[in-house]
Amino acid sequence: MAAFVFTGVVRPGHASREVVVGVGDRSPLPGEFAVTGLVDAHCHFTVDEDEDEEPFLSDRDFADGRIAQLAREGVTLLRDLGGCSEITLDYARGPRPGLPLVLAAGRFHSSRERYFPRMYTPTDAEELDDSIRAEISAGAAWVKLITDFPHMVDGVPQPGTLGPTYDNETLARAVETAHSAGARVAAHSTIAASALVAMGVDSLEHGNGLTEADLVALGERGGAWTPTISAMMGLAPPDAPPQYAAEVAAAGEHYRHHMPFALRAGVTLMTGSDALTSVAEDVVTMVQYGLTPGEALDAATVSARRFLGVEEGDDLVTYHTDPLADPSVLASPAAVVLRGERVL
């Protein structure tokens, strides 16, 4: 056992101080700057891709490796928003040495042919409430609703078919069911979101269709938005069809305007890797699209942890360079201490 000692500047603040995490003989940590652990608020650590880039739910060996990788990247708290329930809810039952604390939603909820076929079991509208109760009974602190998605044929999204997965009455009842059972609701939303905000959804994921009025209403009741901007902006590779590239570019301009507005409206912004990127990449991309480095780092640390209801513990991630001066250094920690155990 060791008491790891850091002397330097802890971000997002500015004060230079000594921080001790763990118990035992004092052991100095490298680095001049630190954060009290990164938060991955939109993660799918059981999702992998095959050789054709088709996503699927993988096995425990993959999940174990992925969450260990997240720990080495400096993630000390993660919210899994859909995956293999057997694995994610097992992790959520209690902290494990050297690994991030996990909050989990269990399974994805969507209707038939309205999500990636190897990632979920379809839930019809009349089954949705019972499915939600079952996930919460198994340990889910969150419920993940896919509220819009293209129609899928043989695993391929059909052009021009993006639309709601359930009617508003079904979704409103699902939100009430989750809240009554003590869980919160995260909604995958890429189209108009006013109805979801009015229903009381706790956090909006992706949020391409959020308006200023939606954000004001969301902020008034203390809601959150996880743009997953690095994953969303990475959906258009250099060889993408012009129309698709234009849609992704338009989404980027939406984020550029609405993320700073969301903060002014009192919405909690949070970082998320999805299944494609990293928290470090998300912070960098947030800065590229309108946030200050301090605002983006806050979304990856203090404000996300506050919204998720998890206090700081014996976690510390150190860096040789100031992440406020260069957010890209978040990808290269000097040391990672997770609940008093050094993992890097």
C-alpha positions in Angstrom: 0.0 0.0 0.0 1.2 3.5 -0.7 0.0 7.1 -0.2 0.6 8.7 -3.6 1.6 12.3 -3.4 1.1 14.9 -6.1 2.4 18.5 -5.8 1.2 20.8 -8.5 -2.0 22.3 -10.0 -5.2 20.4 -9.9 -7.5 21.4 -12.8 -10.1 22.7 -13.7 -9.1 25.1 -10.8 -5.8 27.0 -10.6 -4.4 26.5 -7.1 -1.1 24.7 -6.6 -1.3 22.3 -3.8 -0.3 18.9 -2.4 -2.8 16.0 -2.9 -2.4 12.7 -1.2 -4.4 9.7 -2.3 -4.2 6.2 -0.8 -2.8 5.0 2.5 0.7 3.9 3.4 4.3 5.0 2.6 4.4 8.2 0.7 5.3 7.8 -3.0 5.6 10.9 -5.3 3.7 11.0 -8.6 5.1 12.4 -11.8 3.5 15.4 -13.5 2.9 19.0 -12.7 -0.9 19.1 -13.4 -3.7 16.8 -12.4 -7.5 16.2 -12.5 -9.5 14.1 -10.1 -10.3 11.5 -12.7 -12.0 11.7 -16.1 -15.7 10.9 -16.5 -17.0 8.9 -19.5 -20.7 9.7 -19.3 -21.7 7.9 -22.5 -19.8 4.6 -22.9 -20.5 1.2 -24.4 -17.6 -1.0 -23.1 -19.2 -4.3 -24.3 -19.6 -3.1 -27.9 -17.1 -4.2 -30.6 -17.0 -4.1 -34.4 -16.4 -6.9 -36.9 -14.2 -6.7 -40.0 -17.1 -4.9 -41.8 -17.4 -2.3 -39.0 -20.7 -3.7 -38.0 -21.2 -3.3 -34.2 -22.1 -6.2 -31.9 -22.2 -7.1 -28.3 -18.9 -8.8 -27.4 -17.9 -11.1 -24.6 -16.5 -10.6 -21.1 -12.9 -10.9 -22.2 -13.4 -8.0 -24.5 -15.2 -6.0 -21.9 -12.6 -6.7 -19.3 -9.9 -5.5 -21.6 -11.8 -2.4 -22.7 -12.6 -1.2 -19.1 -9.0 -1.7 -18.1 -7.9 0.4 -21.1 -10.3 3.1 -20.0 -8.7 3.1 -16.5 -5.2 3.6 -18.1 -6.7 6.5 -20.1 -7.6 8.2 -16.8 -11.3 7.4 -16.7 -12.3 6.8 -13.1 -16.1 7.0 -13.5 -18.2 5.8 -16.4 -21.8 5.5 -17.3 -22.5 2.6 -19.6 -25.5 3.5 -21.7 -26.4 0.2 -23.3 -24.7 -3.1 -23.9 -24.6 -6.7 -22.6 -26.6 -6.4 -19.4 -25.1 -9.5 -17.9 -21.7 -7.9 -18.0 -22.4 -4.2 -17.4 -24.8 -4.7 -14.5 -22.3 -7.1 -12.9 -19.7 -4.4 -13.0 -22.2 -1.9 -11.6 -22.9 -3.9 -8.5 -19.7 -2.6 -6.8 -16.3 -1.0 -7.5 -13.4 -3.3 -8.5 -9.8 -2.6 -7.7 -8.0 -0.6 -10.3 -11.1 -0.1 -12.5 -13.5 2.8 -13.0 -16.7 2.9 -11.0 -19.6 1.9 -13.3 -23.1 3.2 -13.5 -25.1 1.1 -16.0 -28.3 1.2 -18.0 -28.3 -2.5 -18.9 -29.8 -3.2 -22.3 -30.7 -0.9 -25.2 -34.4 -0.4 -25.6 -35.7 0.1 -29.1 -38.5 -1.2 -31.3 -38.2 -3.8 -34.1 -35.8 -3.0 -36.9 -34.9 0.3 -35.3 -31.3 -0.3 -34.1 -28.2 -2.3 -34.9 -29.5 -5.9 -34.9 -26.5 -7.5 -33.2 -26.6 -5.0 -30.3 -30.2 -5.5 -28.9 -33.3 -7.5 -28.6 -36.3 -5.6 -29.9 -38.8 -4.4 -27.3 -42.4 -3.9 -28.5 -44.3 -0.9 -27.0 -46.5 -3.2 -24.8 -43.3 -4.9 -23.4 -41.3 -1.7 -22.7 -42.4 -1.0 -19.1 -41.8 -4.5 -18.0 -38.4 -4.6 -19.6 -37.5 -1.3 -17.9 -38.5 -2.7 -14.5 -36.5 -5.9 -15.1 -33.3 -3.9 -15.8 -33.8 -1.7 -12.8 -34.4 -4.8 -10.6 -31.2 -6.2 -11.9 -29.2 -3.2 -10.9 -29.6 -0.6 -13.6 -29.4 3.0 -12.3 -30.2 4.4 -15.7 -32.5 3.4 -18.5 -31.4 3.8 -22.1 -34.1 4.6 -24.7 -33.4 4.7 -28.4 -36.0 7.3 -29.2 -35.3 7.6 -32.9 -33.4 5.6 -35.5 -33.5 4.7 -39.2 -35.4 1.6 -40.3 -32.8 -1.2 -40.6 -32.9 -3.9 -43.3 -30.3 -6.7 -43.0 -28.4 -4.5 -40.6 -28.3 -1.5 -43.1 -30.0 1.8 -42.3 -32.4 2.7 -45.1 -32.1 6.3 -46.5 -34.8 8.7 -45.6 -36.3 6.5 -42.8 -35.0 8.2 -39.7 -37.9 8.6 -37.3 -39.3 7.8 -33.8 -39.0 4.3 -32.5 -42.0 4.6 -30.2 -45.0 7.0 -30.0 -44.8 9.8 -27.4 -47.4 8.2 -25.2 -45.3 5.1 -24.9 -42.1 7.0 -24.3 -43.8 9.2 -21.6 -45.1 6.1 -19.8 -41.6 4.6 -20.0 -40.0 7.7 -18.4 -42.5 7.6 -15.6 -42.0 3.9 -15.1 -38.2 4.4 -14.8 -38.6 7.4 -12.4 -41.1 5.6 -10.2 -38.6 2.7 -9.9 -35.8 5.0 -8.8 -33.8 5.2 -12.1 -33.0 8.0 -14.4 -33.5 8.1 -18.2 -31.0 8.8 -21.0 -32.5 9.2 -24.5 -30.6 8.6 -27.8 -32.0 11.6 -29.7 -30.9 12.9 -33.2 -34.2 14.6 -34.3 -36.6 17.0 -32.6 -36.4 16.6 -28.9 -38.9 19.0 -27.4 -41.3 16.2 -26.5 -38.5 14.2 -24.7 -37.5 17.3 -22.7 -41.2 17.8 -21.7 -41.5 14.2 -20.6 -38.7 14.7 -18.1 -35.9 12.7 -19.7 -32.9 13.3 -17.5 -30.1 13.4 -20.1 -30.1 13.8 -23.9 -27.6 11.8 -25.9 -26.2 13.2 -29.2 -28.9 15.8 -29.2 -28.7 17.0 -32.9 -32.3 18.3 -32.7 -32.1 20.2 -29.5 -33.3 23.9 -29.8 -32.5 26.8 -27.6 -36.0 26.5 -26.0 -35.3 22.8 -25.3 -32.1 23.7 -23.6 -33.7 26.4 -21.5 -36.3 23.9 -20.3 -33.7 21.2 -19.7 -31.5 23.6 -17.7 -34.4 24.8 -15.6 -34.9 21.3 -14.2 -31.2 20.4 -13.9 -30.9 18.1 -16.9 -27.8 17.1 -18.9 -26.7 16.7 -22.5 -23.9 14.4 -23.7 -23.2 15.5 -27.3 -20.7 12.7 -27.9 -19.3 15.2 -30.4 -16.1 13.4 -31.2 -18.0 10.3 -32.2 -20.6 12.2 -34.1 -18.1 14.3 -36.1 -16.1 11.2 -36.9 -19.0 9.6 -38.7 -18.0 11.3 -42.0 -14.7 9.9 -43.2 -12.8 11.7 -46.1 -14.5 9.4 -48.7 -18.0 9.9 -47.3 -20.8 10.7 -49.9 -21.2 14.5 -50.3 -24.8 14.5 -48.8 -23.7 12.5 -45.8 -20.7 14.7 -45.2 -22.9 17.8 -45.5 -25.2 16.3 -42.8 -22.3 15.7 -40.4 -21.0 19.3 -41.1 -24.5 20.7 -40.3 -24.5 18.7 -37.1 -21.1 20.3 -36.3 -22.5 23.8 -36.7 -25.4 22.9 -34.5 -23.0 21.8 -31.7 -20.9 25.0 -32.2 -23.9 27.2 -31.4 -25.8 25.1 -28.9 -23.1 23.8 -26.6 -22.1 27.2 -25.3 -25.8 28.2 -25.2 -26.5 25.0 -23.1 -24.0 26.1 -20.5 -25.5 29.5 -20.3 -29.0 27.9 -19.8 -27.8 25.8 -16.9 -27.6 22.5 -18.7 -24.8 20.1 -17.5 -22.6 19.1 -20.5 -20.8 15.8 -20.2 -18.2 14.0 -22.2 -18.7 10.6 -23.7 -16.6 8.2 -25.8 -19.6 6.3 -27.2 -18.0 3.1 -28.7 -15.8 5.0 -31.1 -13.5 7.5 -29.5 -12.2 8.6 -26.0 -12.9 11.2 -23.4 -9.7 13.0 -24.4 -10.8 13.2 -28.0 -14.2 14.4 -26.9 -12.7 17.3 -24.8 -10.5 18.3 -27.8 -13.5 18.3 -30.1 -15.7 20.2 -27.7 -13.0 23.0 -27.8 -12.8 22.8 -31.6 -16.6 23.4 -31.6 -17.0 26.4 -29.4 -16.2 25.6 -25.7 -13.3 27.0 -23.8 -10.7 24.4 -22.6 -12.0 25.1 -19.0 -15.6 24.4 -20.0 -14.7 21.2 -21.8 -12.5 20.0 -19.0 -15.3 20.7 -16.5 -17.6 18.6 -18.7 -15.2 15.7 -18.3 -14.7 16.0 -14.6 -16.4 18.1 -12.0 -19.8 18.9 -13.5 -20.3 15.4 -14.9 -19.5 13.8 -11.6 -21.8 16.2 -9.8 -24.7 15.4 -12.1 -24.1 11.7 -11.8 -24.1 11.9 -8.1 -20.7 10.5 -7.4 -18.3 12.4 -5.2 -14.5 12.6 -5.7 -12.6 9.7 -4.1 -9.0 8.6 -4.0 -8.7 9.2 -7.7 -6.1 11.3 -9.4 -4.7 11.6 -13.0 -1.5 13.6 -13.6 0.0 15.2 -16.7 3.3 16.8 -17.5 1.6 19.6 -19.4 -1.4 21.8 -18.5 -4.6 20.4 -20.1 -6.1 23.9 -20.1 -3.2 25.0 -22.4 -3.3 21.9 -24.5 -6.4 19.6 -24.0 -4.8 16.9 -26.2 -2.4 16.0 -23.3 -5.4 14.3 -21.7 -4.6 11.4 -24.0 -1.2 10.9 -22.4 -1.4 10.7 -18.6 1.8 10.7 -16.6 0.1 8.6 -13.8 -3.3 7.3 -12.9 -4.4 6.5 -9.4 -7.8 4.9 -9.1 -9.3 4.5 -5.6 -5.9 4.5 -4.1 -4.4 2.0 -6.5 -1.9 3.2 -9.2 -2.8 1.6 -12.6 -0.3 3.7 -14.7 
